[in-house]
Amino acid sequence: MEFELEAVLSFSGEIDEIIDDISKVISAANEDILKRGIPKNVESGGASVVEHSVEGKDLHVKIISDRYVRAHDGIVRLRKKLSEDMGKKHHVGVRDVKIDQYQIRFELEDEPKKEIKLPFVDNIKIDGKECEISVSSLTEDQLQRNFVDRIINRIKEKVHHQYYEGKEEKWELVWESKKKDIIWNEDPTEAMEERGWIKKGPTKGKWFYRPQAAKILKTMEEIAVTEVLKPLGFEEIIESIMVPFDVWIDTGHMEGIPNEAYYISEPRTRDPEEWEEMIDEIKISRDVPIEKLDQMTTAPRAGVCYAQCPIIYWSLKNRTISDNSLPVLIFDKTSPSARYESGGRHGIERVDEFHRIEPVYIGTKEQLIDLKEKLIERYKFVFEDILELEWRMANVTPFYLQQAGEEEEDGETELGTVDFEAYLPYRGSREESEWLEFQNLSLFKKYTDSFNIKSQTKELYSGCTGIGLERWASAFLAQKGLDPENWPEEFIKRFGDMPKGIELL
């Protein structure tokens, strides 16, 4: 890895007459601060100022470096040292750093399959696995905020992604239930719509649940809380449906799912007079003038809940949890989630708005591995003895985690994700049809690190096991149908009588 940086350091006053003192600082820096970071077993390397000249208030420098002390780090160190020494002796300091040219050369693990483009980069030249980039538009603040390293990492990541495009997630069957008799093979969404239990929502990918369907979902919710969460000690919290972008940046959602999020804009003002023209047009045209609305609202700074766990982790950011409170076991069931599914929508099981319970757990690895087994036991009880489903469990590593190198540590299967899948008879045979992933359970290290959540004495892990009510209902109804006479006795005990519903003429 090689770095070649040409930059201008602009001082607060003329520096022609102090060039000798500046040269002495640069010579000392080449032997000291520009070498800090080189491993002890490496004899040479780091950064060096190989050329410098003065013109009025400007100091022109050229720095070359290797991976141990990168040139953009070197210019920041040099700026600080020059400001300190020249300020004390000559009462001038560096006011600004401007990049003239910055060439960076490094090697890729794989040869790209197609062109790579990135913001903040003037040019990307790739020859085989050798990559050279030119960066000249970065500000000093962006240098200090590590833009260069992120640019390099993003190029490597994008090339790596090209070799994973189209790959499926790793999937390993670990358990499956007995086969159940098929008593129903219709799509439950279509059947409920025909009976008037549900109605397509006023916008895409949403549903209106009338009393019959609503009671099914609420019964699923009650079963999940009373049979899975409460016996294990989970406590309920209530959170906001709005998630600011900085929270999604910490969790990785902002870079992972920007194409699936619903965004929130705020009014620029609450003053009714400012809105009067738009209100007049709505009253006359009976339509919303979108261009005027754009002018009256701010650019989004937040999104609608994609999953409830980010806000839960945010609530504990930079805090230390007492060892007495471990493991933390909490859940939210008030905030609906929204995801833009576009052409992927189907029925009530894949929608743009859905309802789920989000249990989050934080504790030591040992505590959470033990909890994982207890959760699986409780889920088995529900799916086997109450819902009587035909289902299976699989250890999975989604492709996006495979390519990020976030598979189980040292082959540990305790970490990672378990998927729970249900057979849907209306989709075809067990062997050839796609089963529905109606539940999962994850255990990982990422979020306690991302949000700097610590304990008094122990290393913390975390996880979640989102319970999608529409998914549970889809799995159940696809196998048992809409007639309560075919429903398991234990479910009927919890469901009670079917609501009368609404008779429409």
QUIFEN-V482701 format. One record per run of one state. SS is the DSSP state (H for helix, E for strand, - for the rest). FROM is the first residue (numbers start at 1). LEN is the number of residues. If there is no record, write none. Layout:
<<SS	FROM	LEN> <SS	FROM	LEN>>
This chain:
<<-	1	1> <E	2	10> <-	12	4> <H	16	16> <-	32	15> <E	47	9> <-	56	2> <E	58	8> <-	66	5> <H	71	20> <-	91	3> <E	94	14> <-	108	15> <E	123	5> <-	128	2> <E	130	5> <-	135	5> <H	140	5> <-	145	2> <H	147	16> <-	163	7> <E	170	7> <-	177	11> <H	188	8> <-	196	2> <E	198	3> <-	201	6> <E	207	3> <-	210	1> <H	211	22> <-	233	2> <E	235	3> <-	238	4> <E	242	3> <H	245	7> <-	252	1> <H	253	4> <-	257	6> <E	263	2> <-	265	2> <E	267	1> <-	268	4> <H	272	14> <-	286	4> <H	290	7> <E	297	1> <-	298	4> <E	302	3> <-	305	4> <H	309	6> <-	315	5> <E	320	2> <-	322	1> <H	323	3> <-	326	2> <E	328	5> <-	333	4> <E	337	2> <-	339	3> <H	342	3> <-	345	1> <E	346	1> <-	347	3> <E	350	1> <-	351	2> <E	353	2> <-	355	1> <E	356	8> <-	364	1> <H	365	22> <-	387	4> <E	391	7> <-	398	1> <H	399	5> <-	404	5> <H	409	3> <-	412	4> <E	416	7> <-	423	2> <H	425	3> <-	428	8> <E	436	9> <-	445	1> <H	446	5> <-	451	3> <E	454	2> <-	456	5> <E	461	4> <-	465	2> <E	467	2> <H	469	12> <-	481	3> <H	484	3> <-	487	2> <H	489	7> <-	496	10>>
